[in-house]
Amino acid sequence: MTSFDTSPQLSVWRALLALAVVFVMLATGGWTSLHSHRGASPLEASRSSWERGRVAGQRLPDLASAPSRLGRFFASLNAHQRTRLAHRYPLAVGNMNGAPVQLRYLANRIAIDHQRKVESKRMHDDRLSSVGQHEAGRRMHRYEALLSKGRKILAFDPTGSGRIAEVFGNLDKAERVSLVVPGVDTDLLTFQRTNRTYTAPVGMARSLYKAERATSPGTRTAVIAWADYTTPSGIGVDAATAMRAEEGAVRLNALLRALPGRAPVALYCHSYGSVLCGVAARSLPSRVLDIAVAGSPGMHARNASSLHTAARIWAMRDSDDWIQDVPNLELGGLGHGADPVSKGFGARILSADGAKGHAGYFEPGTESLRNFARIGVGAYPSVQCADTEDDACRMGLSDASAAGRA
């Protein structure tokens, strides 16, 4: 459940399944817990300022308000007032479910530019070690890339390793929306890569967006690269449990319920991201019609029906994906349950021909990507099942296509 293509650490997984309960007990007992007493994060500070703020003499609405309430608030303002709020409280507005997406893009651009300036100064701060200055430089260059013309940042939090989400296409006018949920070791610095482009969320989402456009040029689509949760770091106890997935599921559902319009949504959940999607499944809004998992260690479920969702469950795994060697079990909070590509799980098993190991499902030219794109635009009859005689995979797809166009 990492983004690597090989499996040199599989022995660690097996050891974790036998021994990690000791570490879990130590952690829950407080022996390993560490508490930071640092000041408020930039996002917390922005939200705190918002809570004390006013516009046109009126108090600003509670940040915990429903997205519909926040949406009505912003609709009541004129363009100047909305822009002023984005400049005054950029992180609060940029991460606010219910704020207009165009305003969130503006607010996050302002916030990222501010952080770029902060890291630029830290690069030359003599109080930092050479390692600290180097890390500041890496972040500064990442922020510069995020500020490139045309980028649409839907969520941004520089705290810790960072969280972020980016949109490809027009989210306001989309007829179909796809959302990519990545796995472990995903943060601000790994959100996109120059080498092995399609193993990072930006490359995955951009590749899917292009494939959807090619599959159905007349369909208005939008794809979200969603790294707005704290992922596990490497193969460790966090990756062997659903703790990070449970926290991420809350954030995912909050975003999905605040998306503009009523376009159908498809989720593409890679590796540990499929654990998150499994945990989130029972609470998903009805507009989520499809959940497709790739390279999954399990969805924290015994079978598809125990996910308690009306969404269609799709699964694929490349024959060279090392995740197949990870034991599929759940015991004492460790492990993620049954294998989604096993016959008994009940998912629709898709062909992954051409995929390149654990992290290569979004590579252009692969059957895995073409299948993702067909699902994304609602071209269900065109999907290629792993087994051409698998009736369960193809069941109801013609009806599903018609429903998707309705």
Sequence and secondary structure as in RCSB ss.txt:
>XXXX:A:sequence
MTSFDTSPQLSVWRALLALAVVFVMLATGGWTSLHSHRGASPLEASRSSWERGRVAGQRLPDLASAPSRLGRFFA
SLNAHQRTRLAHRYPLAVGNMNGAPVQLRYLANRIAIDHQRKVESKRMHDDRLSSVGQHEAGRRMHRYEALLSKG
RKILAFDPTGSGRIAEVFGNLDKAERVSLVVPGVDTDLLTFQRTNRTYTAPVGMARSLYKAERATSPGTRTAVIA
WADYTTPSGIGVDAATAMRAEEGAVRLNALLRALPGRAPVALYCHSYGSVLCGVAARSLPSRVLDIAVAGSPGMH
ARNASSLHTAARIWAMRDSDDWIQDVPNLELGGLGHGADPVSKGFGARILSADGAKGHAGYFEPGTESLRNFARI
GVGAYPSVQCADTEDDACRMGLSDASAAGRA
>XXXX:A:secstr
  S SS TTHHHHHHHHHHHHHHHHHHHTTSS         HHHHHHHHHHT EETTEE   TTS HHHHHHHHH
TS HHHHHHHHHHSHHHHHT TTS HHHHHHHHHHHHHHHHHHHHHHTT TTS HHHHHHHHHHHHHHHHHTSTT
 EEEEEE STT EEEEEEE TTT SEEEEEE  SS STTTSS STTGGGSHHHHHHHHHHHHHHH TTS EEEEE
EE S    SSSHHHHSSHHHHHHHHHHHHHHTT SS   EEEEEETHHHHHHHHHGGG  TTEEEEEEES S  S
BSSGGGG  SSEEEEE  TT GGGGS    BTTBS BS TTSTTT  EEB  TT  GGG TT TT HHHHHHHHH
HTT GGG  BSSTT HHHHTTHHHHHHHHH 
